[in-house]
Amino acid sequence: MRIGILGTGAMAAALGGAWVRAGHEVLVGGRDPEAAKRLAVAIGASGGDGLGGAASFGEAVLVAVPAGAAVPVVAPLAGDLAGRTLLDCTVPMAPGAAGPGLTTEGTADSVAARLAVAAPTARVAKVFGICHESIWTLPRPAFEGGAPLGVPYCVDDPVAGALVADLVTSMDCVPVHCGGLDRAGLLEATAVFAIGVWWSGGEARHVFPSPALAPGAMDDQAATRPGPAPDRT
């Protein structure tokens, strides 16, 4: 897969490096072409272009800039992004007295929804924003016991959904479809919630135990699981 990256920061480096390792062709673009070139050399990608070169490079384009800069960066590139899948990994977050908070006003005001308006002919997907960038530097993100990392995403367009699922799978992770872009704000809020838990010294995933751990859950699943198909030979 050919993937353009808008940005030269930590998420651009981590995800771009992961995609190079997975065998994808990556081009880094930035407002500072020299910074883009340095990052490209560091992760084994192509680079040195401006933002326009990355926007028109491939099937997918990652928005890896601060959340507040996402729309100003993307809007002038709307023509270049037509028909491409725009991967939004931004987290609209600001520090607060009780922990980090959202800078948007809910689901309808998500960064992903704003990008869909700024680039109306692109296929916007909200994805890769939950995990800290360090997770994407691992050869194979996984939990204890080897369970692969689930990567949630929200998307309206089925073509973009299939591309995101393929991309996540190529990284040895499991794609988790969480609905359309009208739910993208929930992923943004989840990221801010998780970051707040981590900053407080807690472990966010312990807040979401598997339903299978509930008493009787496995018995209920066995009772509702369909039996073997009848022998029609």
C-alpha positions as CSV (number, residue, x, y, z in Angstrom):
1,M,0.0,0.0,0.0
2,R,1.2,3.5,-0.7
3,I,0.7,5.9,2.3
4,G,1.4,9.6,2.5
5,I,2.1,11.2,5.9
6,L,1.2,14.8,6.7
7,G,3.5,15.8,9.6
8,T,6.9,15.0,11.0
9,G,6.3,14.5,14.8
10,A,6.2,11.5,17.1
11,M,3.1,9.8,15.6
12,A,4.3,10.3,12.1
13,A,7.6,8.7,13.0
14,A,6.0,5.8,14.9
15,L,3.2,4.9,12.5
16,G,5.4,5.6,9.4
17,G,8.1,3.3,10.8
18,A,5.5,0.6,11.6
19,W,4.2,0.7,8.0
20,V,7.6,0.6,6.5
21,R,8.3,-2.6,8.6
22,A,5.0,-4.0,7.3
23,G,6.2,-3.6,3.7
24,H,4.2,-0.5,2.7
25,E,5.6,2.3,0.6
26,V,5.6,5.5,2.7
27,L,6.2,9.1,1.8
28,V,6.6,11.8,4.5
29,G,5.6,15.4,3.8
30,G,5.7,18.4,6.1
31,R,5.6,22.2,6.2
32,D,9.4,21.9,6.6
33,P,10.7,19.7,3.7
34,E,14.0,19.3,5.4
35,A,12.3,17.9,8.6
36,A,10.3,15.6,6.3
37,K,13.5,14.4,4.7
38,R,15.2,13.7,8.0
39,L,12.3,11.7,9.3
40,A,12.0,9.7,6.1
41,V,15.7,8.7,6.3
42,A,15.2,7.8,10.0
43,I,12.3,5.4,9.3
44,G,13.3,4.1,5.8
45,A,10.7,6.0,3.9
46,S,10.7,8.5,1.1
47,G,10.4,12.1,1.9
48,G,11.5,15.7,1.6
49,D,8.3,16.7,-0.1
50,G,5.9,19.4,1.0
51,L,2.4,18.5,2.3
52,G,1.0,18.4,-1.3
53,G,3.3,15.7,-2.4
54,A,2.3,13.5,0.6
55,A,-1.4,14.2,0.1
56,S,-1.3,13.0,-3.5
57,F,1.0,10.1,-3.0
58,G,-1.1,7.0,-2.4
59,E,-4.3,5.3,-1.4
60,A,-4.1,6.5,2.2
61,V,-2.9,9.7,3.9
62,L,-2.2,10.0,7.6
63,V,-3.0,13.3,9.3
64,A,-0.3,13.4,12.0
65,V,-0.3,17.0,13.2
66,P,-1.7,18.6,16.4
67,A,-5.5,18.3,16.5
68,G,-5.9,22.1,16.3
69,A,-3.8,22.3,13.2
70,A,-5.6,19.4,11.4
71,V,-8.2,21.3,9.5
72,P,-6.0,24.2,8.5
73,V,-3.4,21.7,7.1
74,V,-6.0,19.6,5.3
75,A,-8.4,22.2,3.9
76,P,-5.9,23.5,1.2
77,L,-5.1,19.9,0.2
78,A,-8.8,18.9,-0.4
79,G,-8.3,18.6,-4.1
80,D,-5.2,16.3,-3.7
81,L,-7.1,14.2,-1.2
82,A,-10.1,13.4,-3.5
83,G,-10.9,9.7,-3.4
84,R,-8.1,8.9,-0.9
85,T,-8.6,7.5,2.6
86,L,-7.7,10.2,5.2
87,L,-6.5,8.6,8.4
88,D,-7.1,10.9,11.4
89,C,-5.1,9.9,14.5
90,T,-5.4,13.2,16.2
91,V,-6.5,13.6,19.9
92,P,-8.2,17.0,20.7
93,M,-6.9,17.3,24.2
94,A,-5.9,20.1,26.6
95,P,-4.6,19.9,30.2
96,G,-7.0,20.6,33.0
97,A,-7.0,20.8,36.8
98,A,-8.6,17.4,37.1
99,G,-6.8,15.9,34.1
100,P,-6.8,16.3,30.4
101,G,-10.0,17.2,28.7
102,L,-11.5,17.4,25.2
103,T,-11.2,20.6,23.2
104,T,-14.2,19.6,21.0
105,E,-17.9,19.7,22.0
106,G,-18.8,16.1,21.6
107,T,-19.4,13.6,18.8
108,A,-20.7,15.9,16.1
109,D,-17.8,18.3,16.7
110,S,-15.0,15.6,16.4
111,V,-11.8,16.4,14.5
112,A,-12.8,13.6,12.1
113,A,-16.1,15.3,11.4
114,R,-14.4,18.6,10.8
115,L,-11.9,17.0,8.4
116,A,-14.8,15.4,6.5
117,V,-16.2,18.9,5.9
118,A,-12.8,20.3,5.0
119,A,-12.0,17.5,2.5
120,P,-15.5,16.4,1.3
121,T,-14.3,14.1,-1.4
122,A,-11.8,12.3,0.8
123,R,-12.8,9.1,2.8
124,V,-12.2,10.0,6.4
125,A,-11.4,7.4,9.0
126,K,-10.7,7.9,12.7
127,V,-8.0,5.4,13.7
128,F,-4.7,5.0,15.6
129,G,-5.5,7.7,18.2
130,I,-6.0,5.5,21.3
131,C,-2.5,4.2,21.9
132,H,0.6,6.2,22.8
133,E,3.1,6.6,19.9
134,S,5.5,4.3,21.7
135,I,3.2,1.3,21.1
136,W,3.6,1.6,17.3
137,T,7.4,1.3,17.6
138,L,7.0,-2.4,18.8
139,P,7.6,-5.1,16.2
140,R,4.2,-6.7,17.1
141,P,1.9,-4.8,19.6
142,A,0.4,-7.4,21.9
143,F,-0.8,-8.0,25.4
144,E,0.6,-10.4,28.0
145,G,0.1,-13.9,26.6
146,G,0.5,-12.8,23.1
147,A,-3.0,-11.5,22.4
148,P,-2.8,-9.0,19.5
149,L,-3.7,-5.4,20.0
150,G,-7.2,-4.4,18.9
151,V,-7.3,-1.1,16.9
152,P,-10.6,0.7,17.0
153,Y,-11.7,2.8,14.0
154,C,-14.8,4.7,12.8
155,V,-15.6,5.2,9.2
156,D,-18.6,5.8,6.9
157,D,-17.2,4.7,3.6
158,P,-16.9,0.9,3.0
159,V,-13.9,1.3,0.7
160,A,-12.0,3.2,3.4
161,G,-13.2,0.7,6.0
162,A,-11.7,-2.2,4.0
163,L,-8.4,-0.3,3.6
164,V,-8.1,0.5,7.3
165,A,-8.8,-3.2,8.2
166,D,-6.2,-4.3,5.8
167,L,-3.7,-1.8,7.1
168,V,-4.3,-2.7,10.7
169,T,-4.0,-6.4,9.9
170,S,-0.7,-5.9,8.1
171,M,0.6,-4.5,11.4
172,D,-0.3,-7.8,13.2
173,C,-3.1,-6.1,15.0
174,V,-6.9,-6.7,15.0
175,P,-9.2,-4.1,13.4
176,V,-12.2,-3.2,15.6
177,H,-14.9,-1.4,13.7
178,C,-16.8,1.0,16.0
179,G,-19.3,2.5,13.7
180,G,-19.5,5.5,11.4
181,L,-17.9,9.0,11.7
182,D,-20.8,10.0,13.9
183,R,-19.1,8.0,16.6
184,A,-15.6,9.3,16.0
185,G,-16.0,11.7,18.9
186,L,-16.4,8.7,21.2
187,L,-13.0,7.4,20.2
188,E,-11.5,10.9,20.8
189,A,-13.1,11.0,24.2
190,T,-11.9,7.5,25.0
191,A,-8.3,8.5,24.2
192,V,-8.5,11.5,26.5
193,F,-10.0,9.3,29.2
194,A,-7.3,6.7,28.9
195,I,-4.5,9.3,28.9
196,G,-6.0,10.7,32.1
197,V,-6.0,7.3,33.7
198,W,-2.4,6.7,32.7
199,W,-1.3,10.1,34.0
200,S,-2.9,9.3,37.4
201,G,-0.9,6.1,37.6
202,G,-3.7,3.7,36.7
203,E,-4.2,1.1,34.0
204,A,-7.0,2.0,31.5
205,R,-7.5,-1.5,30.2
206,H,-8.3,-2.8,33.7
207,V,-11.5,-0.6,33.5
208,F,-12.8,-2.7,30.6
209,P,-12.8,-6.4,31.5
210,S,-14.0,-8.8,28.9
211,P,-17.7,-9.7,29.3
212,A,-16.5,-13.3,29.2
213,L,-15.2,-12.9,32.7
214,A,-18.7,-12.3,34.1
215,P,-20.1,-15.3,36.2
216,G,-22.0,-17.6,33.9
217,A,-21.0,-15.8,30.7
218,M,-19.2,-18.7,29.2
219,D,-22.2,-21.0,30.0
220,D,-24.6,-18.5,28.3
221,Q,-22.4,-18.3,25.3
222,A,-22.3,-22.1,25.0
223,A,-26.1,-22.3,25.2
224,T,-26.6,-19.8,22.4
225,R,-23.8,-21.0,20.2
226,P,-25.2,-22.8,17.1
227,G,-24.6,-26.5,17.0
228,P,-23.0,-28.4,14.1
229,A,-24.8,-28.3,10.8
230,P,-26.9,-31.4,10.0
231,D,-25.3,-34.1,7.8
232,R,-26.9,-33.8,4.4
233,T,-24.9,-36.5,2.7
